Amino acid sequence: MTDTARTWAEDTLRKIETKADLMQDRARELDFIPYTASHGQWVPGPFDGLAWWTNGFYPAFFWQLFAATGSSAWSKEALRAQALLDQAFQDFPHLHHDVGFMWRISTGFQYDLTGAKEARETTLYAAHLLLGRYNPNGFFRAWNEDKAGWAIIDCMMNLSILYWASRETGDPRFQLAAARHAETARQYFIRENGSSEHIVIFDPLTGAVMDKPGGQGYAPGSEWTRGQGWATYGFSLAARHLGRADFLETAKRVADHAISRLGEKRLCEVDFLAPASPVIYDDCATAILACGMLDIAEQLHGGEEAARYEDFASQMLMALDAHADWSGNTPNILTRCTGSYHTKDHEIPMIYGDYFFLEGVLRLSGKERCRW
């Protein structure tokens, strides 16, 4: 890592801590968990209430700060938000595969840092809910209602709660199901050129592939950048937790393809194959891809290949500074996150963009302790 990147990360971490004071100040009296911001105030997710899929990222943001600094102000805010999040267990119809996102990085981080028994039990509860969504044909069902055979690349990140659960309990079922899903994702999601599908629809009875719709990207067959991030980071985590070099090679293939698409650029648009106009950025994709590349680099244990991923990721994170709002007027940091190409939520703040930005900054500064 260059001295420039490390110095930038240390300086940026101090700015994030200042912003975090405003984040929690604007959230303290709310009965929801922040998702985006508008006119200087936090806004909740558009539906699903406390079961909204990003609601674990807000407490995770503060657990990361607590781990890095030891300040009880950050753990207090994380616990306040988690008390709201845990109410989502009472809204079972709106819970789905993203229980991994929601609780591995909230109560799971709390347990890793403090050893709190209740946090361990809550995280295991969420892991059991995710395991219950496993289809024996080799994949985790994503959404609810009529989507019994739908799987999405995002779930590669949710598998982390299952690796953790097998370590904690000694029960291999969680890890075995996670490994099988990763194998299925590698076979049916990752294309020959290293790009990733967003959605694959399987026949839930036979496991046969029925369709690969466009999802949140531009079109079927295109390259939704946030999906490339989920794949890069998700397969890197699979390699780390399962000790499998084949998954690390898959993560590198996806990362290499993203690097080739970005070229001289360091900021992701919402889809690598979207039309040239309009230009629509997704800061979430940039931050997630950067964190995935840093995770790959760490597993390569030095050398030119590791330096290549680390340097590119560092440049991506530093480029995000151009899209950051460091003022005292709004509680968010990143400003140009995009949920989906064909919906209206273009270039807005999103809490998980800020989370992955912080995670990347902590990795560069050598202060990251909370791990997926």
Order of alpha helices (4+ residues) and beta strands (2+ residues): alpha-beta-beta-alpha-alpha-alpha-alpha-alpha-beta-beta-beta-alpha-alpha-alpha-beta-beta-alpha-alpha-alpha-alpha-alpha
